[in-house]
Amino acid sequence: MQVSFLPLLLLAGPATAVLRGTGDQKLMTDMRPDVVRKLLSSVEQKWIHTRAMVMSNITDMEEAYVEMEKSCIKVSTAVIAGSEGQKDRVSEYMQDVCSADSAHDQFDLCTGFASGIGAVMTDDSEYNRDSLQLSQFCRKFWDSAVTNAAQAEAKQRAEEAEKERIAKEEAEKKEREEKEREEKEAQKEAAAKAAQEAEEAAKVKASEAAEAAKAAELAKANVNQTSSQTKETTTDVEPEQVNSTVVQPSSNEQETNSTSTATSANSPTNSSSAVAAAPEQKSNSTEIAKTEVKSNSTEIAKTAVKNATTAIKK
């Protein structure tokens, strides 16, 4: 349904004020239902947002309503004037507006706005056009349809926020679990690596200990062998040295003995002295040989023990 453009030209000021910020000034000369529908949808969303801010104690109730009432009266007046104040034409036109392009607002504010205007209009076209008071309609529309829509929208937003919160918590929980799993895996790998290193170190120490024990056994065997050889050397050398000392006198001793023998042959006294001195000489030679052999054996044994001890310490 098309309405007259002349009344809208007369209301250019209010219509322009209504459309300020919408980016569409066509309501002054173009009352096509789709244009008005976009305008009405825009201001209704603003009303809902403002009412929600009031409910959240962000905006003062009366200040918010004063602003809503201004735009509500301007849009209503433009629609009534465009229909020349005729109630039936307003009703038919608003049906076209609310169904334009098959548009359907979420909270049915368009149809509520249309029925609200029809409820306050009279059958007097002139009165409707010139004297109709729309403040009562706007207040009622604010307290009922706009408030209900704001509550519904707030509930919907709260549900969406809750869903987002739950999704965020689940994502954070999953991230924490993944992080904990990675940390446990890292700790497990570190423990396994440490155990492997400890095992390898123990093997190395065990090998070193075995080598040390083997070296000690070898050194001990060398000491025992050296001691045995020393004893054998001492036992074998002592009689031989004693015998050689007794049997092999020096050439001077031989000459002396020969002289003594010759003298003794001529002198009975010398013969007796030589016989008496022979046992004493033999005894002295034996003692000297024993002392030398014992001294040499002791030195050999000390040296062997010292070498064995050094080998064990290494």
TORFI-327411 format. One record per atom (N, C-alpha, C): residue in three letters; x negated, y negated, z. Coordinates in steps of 0.1 Angstrom, whole numbers, plus 5000, padded with zeros to 4 digits. Layout:
N
AlaXYZ;...
% end
This chain:
314
Met499150125000;Met500050005000;Met499149885000;Gln499449784991;Gln498649664991;Gln499449554998;Val498749465004;Val499449355011;Val499049225005;Ser499749115009;Ser499448985003;Ser498148935008;Phe497348864998;Phe496048815002;Phe496148675007;Leu497348605005;Leu497448465009;Leu497348445024;Pro497948525032;Pro497748505047;Pro496348525051;Leu495648615044;Leu494248645048;Leu493348525045;Leu493748455034;Leu492948335031;Leu493048225042;Leu494348225047;Leu494548125058;Leu493848165070;Leu493548295072;Leu492948345084;Leu491448385081;Ala490848305071;Ala489448335067;Ala488548325079;Gly488748225088;Gly487948205100;Gly487948335109;Pro489048375113;Pro489148485122;Pro488648615115;Ala489048635103;Ala488548755096;Ala487048765095;Thr486448645091;Thr485048645090;Thr484348675104;Ala484948615114;Ala484448645128;Ala484448795131;Val485548855127;Val485749005130;Val484649085123;Leu484349045110;Leu483449115102;Leu481949085104;Arg481748985113;Arg480348945115;Arg479549055120;Gly478449085113;Gly477549195117;Gly477849325111;Thr478949335103;Thr479349465097;Thr478749475083;Gly478349355077;Gly477749355064;Gly478849365053;Asp480149345057;Asp481149355047;Asp482149235050;Gln482249135041;Gln483049025042;Gln484349035034;Lys484649145029;Lys485749155019;Lys487149145025;Leu487249155038;Leu488649155044;Leu489349025041;Met488548915039;Met489148785036;Met490048795023;Thr489548865013;Thr490248865000;Thr490549004995;Asp490149115003;Asp490449244999;Asp490949325010;Met492249365010;Met492849445021;Met492949585017;Arg492049635009;Arg492149775005;Arg491949865018;Pro492749965019;Pro492750055031;Pro491350105035;Asp490550145025;Asp489250195028;Asp488350085034;Val488449965029;Val487649855035;Val488049825049;Val489349815052;Val489849795066;Val489449915075;Arg489550035069;Arg489250155077;Arg487750145082;Lys486850105074;Lys485450095078;Lys485249995088;Leu485949875086;Leu485949765096;Leu486449815110;Leu487649875110;Leu488249925122;Leu487350025129;Ser486850115121;Ser485950225127;Ser484750165134;Ser484150055127;Ser482949995133;Ser483249925146;Val484349855147;Val484649785160;Val485149875170;Glu485849985167;Glu486250085177;Glu485050155183;Gln484050185175;Gln482850245181;Gln482150155190;Lys482150025187;Lys481549925196;Lys482349915209;Trp483649925208;Trp484549925220;Trp484250045229;Ile484150155223;Ile483850285231;Ile482450265238;His481450225230;His480150205236;His480150115248;Thr480849995246;Thr480949905257;Thr481649955269;Arg482750025267;Arg483550095278;Arg482650195285;Ala481850265278;Ala480950365284;Ala479950305293;Met479450185289;Met478450105296;Met479150055309;Val480350025309;Val481149985321;Val481250105330;Met481550215325;Met481750335333;Met480350375340;Ser479250345333;Ser477950375339;Ser477450255347;Asn478250155350;Asn477950045358;Asn476749965353;Ile476649965339;Ile475649885333;Ile476249745329;Thr477449745325;Thr478149625321;Thr479349595330;Asp479549465332;Asp480749425340;Asp482049445332;Met483049505339;Met484349535333;Met484949425326;Glu485149315333;Glu485949195327;Glu485149135316;Glu483849125317;Glu483049065306;Glu483149145294;Ala483149285296;Ala483249375284;Ala484649365278;Tyr485649355286;Tyr487049345280;Tyr487249215273;Val486749105278;Val486948975271;Val486348985257;Glu485249045255;Glu484649055242;Glu485449155233;Met485949265239;Met486749355231;Met488049285227;Glu488649215236;Glu489949145233;Glu489849055221;Lys488748985220;Lys488548885209;Lys488648955196;Ser487849065194;Ser487749135182;Ser489049205179;Cys489749255190;Cys490949335188;Cys492049235183;Ile492249115188;Ile493249025184;Ile492948975169;Lys491648955166;Lys491348915152;Lys491749015142;Val491449145144;Val491749245135;Val493249265134;Ser493949265145;Ser495349285145;Ser496149175138;Thr495649055141;Thr496248935135;Thr496048935119;Ala494948975115;Ala494648985100;Ala495549085094;Val495749205100;Val496649305095;Val498049265094;Ile498549195105;Ile499949155105;Ile500149035095;Ala499248945094;Ala499348835085;Ala499348895071;Gly498448995068;Gly498349055054;Gly499649115050;Ser500449165060;Ser501749225058;Ser502849135059;Glu502549005060;Glu503548895061;Glu504448915073;Gly503948975084;Gly504648985096;Gly505749095096;Gln505849165085;Gln506949265084;Gln506449395091;Lys507249435101;Lys506849555109;Lys506649685100;Asp507649705091;Asp507649825083;Asp506349825074;Arg506049715068;Arg504949705059;Arg503649735067;Val503549675080;Val502349705088;Val502249855091;Ser503349925094;Ser503350065097;Ser502850145085;Glu503350105073;Glu503050185061;Glu501550155057;Tyr501150035059;Tyr499749995055;Tyr498750065064;Met499050075077;Met498150135087;Met498050285085;Gln499150345079;Gln499050485076;Gln498050505065;Asp498050415055;Asp497050425044;Asp495650395049;Val495550305058;Val494150275064;Val493650395071;Cys494450455080;Cys493950565088;Cys493750695080;Ser494350705068;Ser494150825060;Ser493250795048;Ala492650685047;Ala491850645036;Ala490650735035;Asp490450785022;Asp489350875019;Asp489351005028;Ser490551035032;Ser490751155041;Ser489951135054;Ala489751015058;Ala488950985070;Ala489751025082;His489051075092;His489651115105;His488651085116;Asp489050985124;Asp488050955135;Asp488251055146;Gln487151075153;Gln487051185163;Gln488051175174;Phe488351055178;Phe489251035190;Phe490650985186;Asp490950985172;Asp492250935167;Asp492550785172;Leu491450705172;Leu491650565176;Leu492450485165;Cys492250525153;Cys492950445142;Cys494450465143;Thr494950585145;Thr496350605146;Thr496850535159;Gly496050545170;Gly496450485182;Gly496550335181;Phe495650275173;Phe495650125171;Phe496850095163;Ala497150165153;Ala498350135144;Ala499650145152;Ser499750255160;Ser501050265167;Ser501150165178;Gly500050115184;Gly500050015194;Gly500449875188;Ile500049845176;Ile500449725170;Ile502049725167;Gly502449845161;Gly503849865158;Gly504749845170;Ala504249895182;Ala504949885194;Ala505249745199;Val504349655197;Val504549515202;Val505149425192;Met505249465179;Met505949385169;Met507449385171;Thr508049275166;Thr509549265166;Thr510049275152;Asp511349265150;Asp511949265137;Asp511849125130;Asp511449025138;Asp511348895133;Asp509948875126;Ser509948865113;Ser508648855106;Ser507948725109;Glu508648615111;Glu508048485113;Glu507448485127;Tyr508148535137;Tyr507648545150;Tyr506448625151;Asn506448745144;Asn505348835144;Asn504048765138;Arg504348685128;Arg503248625121;Arg502748505128;Asp503548425135;Asp503148305141;Asp503048305157;Ser503848385163;Ser503948375178;Ser503648505185;Leu503348605179;Leu503248735186;Leu501948735194;Gln502148775207;Gln501048785217;Gln500448925217;Leu499248935213;Leu498549065211;Leu497649105223;Ser497549015233;Ser496649045244;Ser497149165252;Gln498449175254;Gln498949295261;Gln498649425254;Phe498849425241;Phe498449545233;Phe497049575234;Cys496149475233;Cys494749505233;Cys494249555247;Arg494849505258;Arg494549555271;Arg494949695273;Lys496149725269;Lys496649865270;Lys495749955261;Phe495449915250;Phe494549995241;Phe493250025247;Trp492649915254;Trp491449935261;Trp491450025272;Asp492550015280;Asp492650105292;Asp493050245289;Ser493650265278;Ser494050405275;Ser493150465264;Ala493350435252;Ala492750505241;Ala491150485241;Val490750355243;Val489350335244;Val488650405256;Thr489250395267;Thr488750455279;Thr488650605278;Asn489750665273;Asn489750815270;Asn488650855261;Ala488450775250;Ala487450805240;Ala486050795246;Ala485850685255;Ala484550665262;Ala484250785271;Gln485350825278;Gln485150945287;Gln484751075280;Ala485551095269;Ala485251215261;Ala483851205254;Glu483451085250;Glu482151075244;Glu481051085255;Ala481351035266;Ala480351045277;Ala480151195281;Lys481351265281;Lys481251405284;Lys480551485274;Gln480851445261;Gln480151515250;Gln478651485250;Arg478251365253;Arg476851325254;Arg476151395266;Ala476951405277;Ala476351475288;Ala476151625285;Glu477151685278;Glu476951825274;Glu475751835265;Glu475651745255;Glu474451755246;Glu473151735254;Ala473251635263;Ala471951615271;Ala471651735280;Glu472651795285;Glu472451925293;Glu471852035284;Lys472352045272;Lys471852145263;Lys470352115259;Glu470151985257;Glu468751945254;Glu467851975266;Arg468351945278;Arg467551965290;Arg467252115292;Ile468352195290;Ile468152345291;Ile467152395281;Ala467352345269;Ala466452385258;Ala464952345261;Lys464852225267;Lys463552175270;Lys462952255281;Glu463752285292;Glu463252365303;Glu462852505298;Glu463652565289;Glu463352695284;Glu462052695276;Ala461852585268;Ala460652575260;Ala459452555269;Glu459552475280;Glu458452455289;Glu458152585297;Lys459252655300;Lys459052785307;Lys458352885298;Lys458752885286;Lys458052975276;Lys456652935274;Glu456352805274;Glu455052755272;Glu454152795285;Arg454752775297;Arg454052815309;Arg453752965309;Glu454753045306;Glu454553185306;Glu453453225296;Glu453453165284;Glu452453195274;Glu451053155279;Lys451053035286;Lys449752995292;Lys449253085302;Glu450253125311;Glu449853225322;Glu449353355316;Arg450053395305;Arg449653525299;Arg448253505293;Glu447953395287;Glu446653375281;Glu445553365292;Glu445953305303;Glu444953295314;Glu444653435320;Lys445753515322;Lys445553645327;Lys444653735317;Glu444953715305;Glu444153785295;Glu442653745296;Ala442453615297;Ala441153565298;Ala440453615311;Gln441153615322;Gln440653665334;Gln440253815333;Lys441153885327;Lys440954035325;Lys439754055316;Glu439553985306;Glu438453995297;Glu437153955305;Ala437253845313;Ala436053805320;Ala435653915331;Ala436653975337;Ala436454075347;Ala435754205340;Ala436354235329;Ala435754355321;Ala434354325317;Lys434054205313;Lys432754165308;Lys431754165320;Ala432254115332;Ala431454115344;Ala431154255348;Ala432154345348;Ala431954485352;Ala430954555343;Gln431054525330;Gln430054585320;Gln428654535323;Glu428554405325;Glu427254355328;Glu426654405341;Ala427554425351;Ala427054485364;Ala426654625362;Glu427354705354;Glu427054845351;Glu425654845344;Glu425454765334;Glu424254765327;Glu423054725336;Ala423354625345;Ala422254585354;Ala421954705364;Ala422954775368;Ala422754885377;Ala421954995370;Lys422255015357;Lys421455115350;Lys420055075349;Val419754945346;Val418354905345;Val417654915358;Lys418354885369;Lys417754895382;Lys417455045386;Ala418455135382;Ala418255275384;Ala417055325376;Ser416955275364;Ser415755325355;Ser414455275361;Glu414455145366;Glu413255095372;Glu412855175385;Ala413955205393;Ala413655275405;Ala413155415402;Ala413655485391;Ala413155615387;Ala411755605383;Glu411455505375;Glu410055485370;Glu409055465382;Ala409555375392;Ala408755355404;Ala408555485412;Ala409555565413;Ala409455685421;Ala408455785413;Lys408655785400;Lys407755875392;Lys406255825394;Ala406055695394;Ala404655645395;Ala404155675409;Ala405055665419;Ala404655695433;Ala404255845434;Glu405055935428;Glu404756075429;Glu403456105422;Leu403156035410;Leu401956055403;Leu400756005412;Ala400955895418;Ala399855835426;Ala399555925438;Lys400655985444;Lys400456075455;Lys399756195451;Ala400156245439;Ala399456365434;Ala397956335432;Asn397656215427;Asn396256175424;Asn395556175437;Val396156115448;Val395556105461;Val395256245466;Asn396256335465;Asn395956465471;Asn394856535463;Gln394856525450;Gln393856585442;Gln392456525445;Thr392456395447;Thr391156325451;Thr390656375464;Ser391556385474;Ser391156435487;Ser390656575487;Ser391356655479;Ser390956795478;Ser389556805471;Gln389356735461;Gln388056735454;Gln386956685464;Thr387356585472;Thr386356525482;Thr385956635492;Lys386956705497;Lys386656815507;Lys385756925501;Glu386156965488;Glu385357065482;Glu383957015479;Thr383756895475;Thr382456835473;Thr381656835486;Thr382356795497;Thr381656795510;Thr381156925514;Thr382057025513;Thr381757165517;Thr380557225509;Asp380657195496;Asp379557255487;Asp378257185488;Val378257055489;Val377056985489;Val376256995502;Glu376857005513;Glu376157005526;Glu375157125527;Pro375557255525;Pro374557355526;Pro373457345516;Glu373857315504;Glu372857305493;Glu371857195496;Gln372357085501;Gln371356975504;Gln370457015516;Val371057085525;Val370257125537;Val369257225532;Asn369657325524;Asn368757425519;Asn367657365511;Ser368057275502;Ser366957215493;Ser366057125502;Thr366557065512;Thr365656985521;Thr364657075528;Val365157195532;Val364257285540;Val363357355530;Val363757395519;Val362957485510;Val361957395502;Gln362357275499;Gln361457195490;Gln360857075498;Pro359757105505;Pro359057005512;Pro358356915502;Ser357856805506;Ser357156715497;Ser355756765496;Ser355056715485;Ser353756755482;Ser352756725493;Asn353056605500;Asn352156575512;Asn352356675523;Glu353656715525;Glu353856815535;Glu353256945532;Gln353256975519;Gln352657105515;Gln351157095517;Glu350556985514;Glu349056965516;Glu348756975531;Thr349656905538;Thr349456905553;Thr349557045558;Asn350557115553;Asn350757255558;Asn349657345554;Ser349157315542;Ser348057395537;Ser346757375546;Thr346557245548;Thr345457205557;Thr345657265571;Ser346857255575;Ser347157305589;Ser346957455589;Thr347357525578;Thr347157665578;Thr345757705578;Ala344957625569;Ala343557655569;Ala342857635582;Thr343257525588;Thr342657485601;Thr343057595612;Ser344357635610;Ser344857725620;Ser344157865619;Ala343757885607;Ala342958015605;Ala341658005613;Asn341157895613;Asn339857875620;Asn340057845635;Ser341157795639;Ser341357755653;Ser342657815658;Pro342557895668;Pro343757955674;Pro344657845680;Thr344057735685;Thr344957635691;Thr345857565681;Asn345257535669;Asn346057475658;Asn347157565653;Ser346857695652;Ser347857785648;Ser349057785657;Ser348757775669;Ser349957775679;Ser350757655677;Ser350057535675;Ser350757405674;Ser351657405661;Ala351057465650;Ala351857465638;Ala353057545639;Val352957665646;Val354157745648;Val355157675656;Ala354657605666;Ala355657535675;Ala356357425667;Ala355657355658;Ala356257235651;Ala357157275640;Ala357057385635;Ala357857435623;Ala359357425626;Pro359857485637;Pro361357475640;Pro361857335642;Glu361057245648;Glu361457105651;Glu361557035638;Gln360657055628;Gln360756985615;Gln361957035607;Lys362257155608;Lys363457215601;Lys364657145607;Ser364757135619;Ser365957075626;Ser366156935622;Asn365056855621;Asn365256715618;Asn365656705603;Ser365156775594;Ser365456775580;Ser366956805578;Thr367456905586;Thr368856945584;Thr369756835589;Glu369456765600;Glu370356655605;Glu370356545596;Ile369256505589;Ile369256395580;Ile370056425568;Ala370056555563;Ala370856595551;Ala372256585554;Lys372656635566;Lys374056635570;Lys374656485571;Thr373856405576;Thr374256265578;Thr374456195564;Glu373556215555;Glu373756155542;Glu374956215535;Val375056345535;Val376256405528;Val377556355534;Lys377656345548;Lys378856295554;Lys379156155551;Ser378156075550;Ser378355935547;Ser378855915533;Asn378255995523;Asn378655985509;Asn380156035508;Ser380456145515;Ser381856195514;Ser382856105519;Thr382556035530;Thr383455935536;Thr383755825527;Glu382655775520;Glu382855665511;Glu383755705499;Ile383455825494;Ile384255875482;Ile385755885486;Ala385955935498;Ala387355955502;Ala388055825504;Lys387355725510;Lys387955585512;Lys388355525499;Thr387455535489;Thr387655475476;Thr388855545469;Ala389055675470;Ala390155745464;Ala391455705470;Val391455695484;Val392755655491;Val393155505487;Lys392155425486;Lys392455285482;Lys393055275468;Asn392455345459;Asn392955345445;Asn394455405445;Ala394655505452;Ala396055565452;Ala397055475458;Thr396655395469;Thr397555305475;Thr397955185465;Thr396955145458;Thr397155035448;Thr398055085437;Ala397955205433;Ala398855255422;Ala400255265427;Ile400455305440;Ile401855315445;Ile402455185446;Lys401755075450;Lys402354945451;Lys402754895438;Lys401954915427;Lys402354865414;Lys403554935409;
% end
